[in-house]
């Protein structure tokens, strides 16, 4: 049996990172909020770079990344998105839970039998 290491509690970790970022934020106010949200674009770009590197799609560079690099970059996207949401609202946990519930309801409402193609969500 593979034992998993204990995972940190997600929202307490996000709250701690949020506090750390706010303490060390070089830009305050609305501009600081917008910059934190824009950080998502940077992280998504790094996912793209890792995928291109893992597949060797740049003939000049060849294979420069692994699929583990892609996983790490995707995790950075998730963390950055949660931090941006937490920056927008202290109720980030509840906002995400409500939204996930809506998306799940919408997805399961459109479930089709296995032989019928599913429409996009």
SULRAZI-V419852 format. One record per backbone hydrogen bond with DSSP energy under -1.0 kcal/mol. CO is the residue of the C=O (numbers start at 1). NH is the residue of the N-H. E is the energy in kcal/mol with one decimal. If there is no record, write none. Layout:
co,nh,e
CO,NH,E
CO,NH,E
This chain:
co,nh,e
9,13,-2.1
10,14,-2.5
11,15,-2.6
12,16,-2.1
13,17,-2.7
14,18,-2.8
15,19,-2.4
16,20,-2.4
17,21,-2.8
18,22,-2.6
19,23,-2.2
20,24,-1.6
28,32,-1.4
29,33,-2.1
30,34,-2.7
31,35,-2.4
32,36,-2.0
33,37,-2.0
34,38,-2.6
35,39,-1.2
37,40,-1.6
38,41,-1.2
38,42,-1.1
39,43,-2.2
40,44,-2.7
41,45,-2.2
42,46,-1.7
43,47,-1.5
44,48,-2.2
45,49,-2.5
46,50,-2.1
47,51,-2.6
48,52,-2.7
49,53,-2.4
50,54,-2.7
51,55,-1.9
52,57,-2.0
53,64,-1.4
58,61,-1.0
58,62,-3.5
66,70,-1.4
67,71,-2.3
68,72,-2.3
69,73,-2.4
70,74,-2.5
71,75,-2.2
72,76,-2.0
73,77,-1.9
74,78,-2.2
75,79,-2.8
76,80,-2.6
77,81,-2.5
78,82,-2.5
79,83,-2.4
80,84,-2.3
81,85,-2.5
82,86,-2.6
83,87,-1.9
84,88,-1.7
85,89,-2.0
91,95,-2.6
92,96,-2.8
93,97,-2.2
94,98,-2.7
95,99,-2.3
96,100,-3.0
97,101,-2.1
98,102,-2.1
99,103,-2.6
100,104,-2.6
101,105,-2.6
102,106,-2.5
103,107,-2.5
104,108,-2.8
105,109,-2.0
108,111,-1.1
113,116,-2.1
